[in-house]
Structures are given as C-alpha cells and as structure tokens.
Amino acid sequence: MYSARRSASSTIRTIADVRDSLIKASGMTEKWNISEPHRRVKILNPIADRSLLEPQPVSSSRCQFIIPVKSDLELREKYVNVHGRVRIGKLLEDLDYGAVIAGYKHNKRENEDQTYSLSLVTAAVDQMMIHEPDTIPDDGDLQLHAHVSWVGSSSIEVTESILQNDTIILNAKFLIVARHSREDRAVPVNELILETERERADFAAGEEAKKMRKEYAKSSLLNAPPDVEESHLIHEIFKSSINMSQRTFKRLSKSDSDIWMSDSDAHLKSSILCFPEQRNLYNKIFGGYVMRKALEHSKSNALIFSKCDVHPVFIDDISFRRPVSIGDLFFLSSQVCYTEDNLMMLRCHAEVKNPTTGFQETSNEFYFVFGAVDQNRSPLKVPEVKPRSYAEYMLYLDGRRRFKRFKEFLKRYHKPSSRM
C-alpha cells in the first residue's frame, strides 16, 4: 500500500515504516490464511482494575510521520487525482493508521513476545476540517502529527493534523476504542496525565464532544420528531411545491433549477466485494479503506449533482457500527440531502451483506460537505435539492442540522498557525 522507502530529506520515519512495525507487534499474520483468521498473539490476563494501569502523559503518544508524496515518485502516483492534487481519501487511510499508532503508544503493555494484549479499533471520526483541498504533491512531502488528547474508560480521542511546509492541510479527531484481543468486550485504557494548559483545554473539549455525541443521538430524527421551527420549514417547502390554486396535495412541482432528492443525479449506489488485500491488523477490512471508498463514492455523487469539479471541505461525522469482514458485500448509498450556495451536504449509508447467509445490516454512516468550484477554483453555486416524501424531508432536516453545525464550527474555529 505504501512505499517502504524513507524520505531522503528527513530522518523522520515514514508511516509505512511504522505500519510495518505495528503489523509485527500486533501479531498479525504476514499472509492471509482462511484457516487462521486471528492474530498470532499470546493474550495476557485482562486488567479489569484500571488503577493497576500506569497513567501516561500526552507526550508519550505524540508521533510524527512522513508521507513522501514528493520525494517518492512511485508513491506519488497513488496519491494524486486527475487534476494532479493530493487525494484526500488516501490521507484518510493514513489518518486511520496514525490514530491507532498513537493509541498503541499510549497503551502499550509489554509481554514476552513484545506484542500488544489489546485491540484498538476506530469507532468514529469527528469534525475533520480540510483547509487545503488543492494540495499539490510537487510542493513538498506531507507530515502527519498525532497524539492522544482525551481518554474515557475504554475509549481514546486522537487529535491529528497533516501539514505541508508547515502549512496545515487538515485537522481531524478520531475516536478509537480498546477491545479484548479475543473476546467481544471492552478493556480499560491508561489514564492521561495533563501537563500544560493546552492539554487540559483539549481534554475538556474531548469531554464536551462526548456530551454532544449523546445529545445528538438523543435528538436524532430517528428518535424524536422535528422541532417547531423545522415543522414550519417542512410546511413552507411543501407549499412552495404545489399550485395553491388547484387545491391538490398530489401535483408537486419545482423550478427548473432545483433537483428533487429522488432524481437520479441526487443519489448514487455502488457495491464492493471485500478481499484480503484490504485487511487490517485484525483481519477485518481496514477502516481507512472503508472511509476512502465512501468519500470517493460520495464525491462521484457530488460531481454528478453539481456538474462541475468539487472538493471535500468538511467531514461532520463518521461512525463505525460493525466491522466489515473479508468476503462481505459492501454496499454504499449516498444522497445529496442539503445544499446552500456552492456547498453540498451528502449522507452516505453503508451496509454489509454476507453472501452465504444473506444477513445484511448497517456498518457505517458518513456525512461529507463538498464545495463546487469552477475552472478557476472559484465557488460555483449548485442547484437546490428539494424533498418530496416524508423520509426525504427527514433526510433534508438531518442534513440541514449538520450543515448548521458545520457553519457554527467555522465561526468558532481559528485555523492554527503551527503544528498541533
């Protein structure tokens, strides 16, 4: 997946080097064997009492890697898009590795084989801001920085950034969880020692994010009805879609510039057969690959909808509800659910299906904001998307809520001027 070579201009290890050592330390089998789907690792007795674990400072988890998109010509071709810019989807894969590496550095528990006694898996991605979507590989190699910024009893928040020539390309927060390496249960993680005001502020922000996730889940339109303001909006949209003089509820219409959510340009479906090539440390499909495929699928949908070039601006939320197994059918279904000016909010729903048993369930949910641009990379207004059915109205309101959160995030967010 990556070049094993180091950047000639830096002594910092490439993420490929670190990934190789992580594979070895995790006990991952070097080659896929259907008769041995688990890691070869001796399991220590689980530590149920968290007080027996040694708290770790934030500095113990800090790590920095090179993504040599300029100095490694072989790697560069895998990272560029049709316009010669860096593929953000490929960076999602690197960020996923970076989060797990930082989590293991914080939680490493030695045994005689120098392997890890727990498994760390990605549970969610929260608020990824993409500052420089038009990054050019020729401008310089990329640097990935990661560190643990918050911990719960068995969950870990990792704050990450990717830079090029000291300019921040994107910031992200990954939530990973610790699981027993053989049994389906959580295990405790080391507590975090906070030594600076910045670290204490980041930890407090992690606590607030945990609280907000619970509030968002409670107020979800899958659990609660629209509020008064949203109900009024629904009715106004409905009234604008009918001819009031005809006094009928069935003949809906829209302006020529608008697009119905049910129109083919507003949604897209695809399927993927999952092979061992994309396996992770635990012989499931790599979460970074899942995120990349969802982002690129959704970008295809945004391109079709806007009929111009688009770039990712913001990732509101990615949730991992269940792992994707090797051999599964992986279904992606995206929908343009809200638009404003040149921006589009897309929801991508992912399901897995066992082709033998026919069992099918949701594995992931993704929310992406894309911006439409013209040939000069200036913002280009996109059509408004309009709902017709009740289910579409709920999707529209869900997208609108998330878009409002995105705008609030922009108002209070100040782009950092140096590394995180």
Summary of the structure (lengths in Angstrom):
residues: 420
radius of gyration: 22.5
end to end distance: 26.8
largest distance: 80.9
contacts: 1318
relative contact order: 0.12
helix: 33%
strand: 30%
